[in-house]
Amino acid sequence: MRDRSGLAAIEFAIVGPLFFIVLLGVLIFAIYFGTVHSVQQIAAEAARATVQGLTEAERAALAKNQVTSIVGSYPLIDPNYLTVSAATSPGDANLFNVSISYDASRSIVFAFEGLIPMPPKTIARSAVVRRGGY
């Protein structure tokens, strides 16, 4: 009863799996939040690109072109699952809204579904810029 050899191994066998599940959860959510941040940054950059457009159609085209040109610099984003919509805000004609929707269901994050609580599979973010004046 006084022999304590192997005690650390037994403690690790009890605590180790829980520790690794928590560590995995932290890593998975870090990847997910990185993806969410990337989608928000893409929306913001696309909205800024629309400032130089004169018509709504031109602004929408500028937003989509900007997304196409920058999405490659975001390693967590697969451009095939990215949807861009750009239009004048229905509540205020002086605001132009760029919305990005990303289907993250094919991300590595969702490979662990069932092991840890999962965030939403669709990430939707938007950015708004004011037309003309201040």
Secondary structure, 3 states (H helix, E strand, C coil): CCCCCCHHHHHHHHHHHHHHHHHHHHHHHHHHHHHHHHHHHHHHHHHHHHHHCCCHHHHHHHHHHHHHHHHHHCCCCCHHHEEEEEEECCCCCCEEEEEEEEECCCCHHHHHECCECCCCCEEEEEEEEECCCC
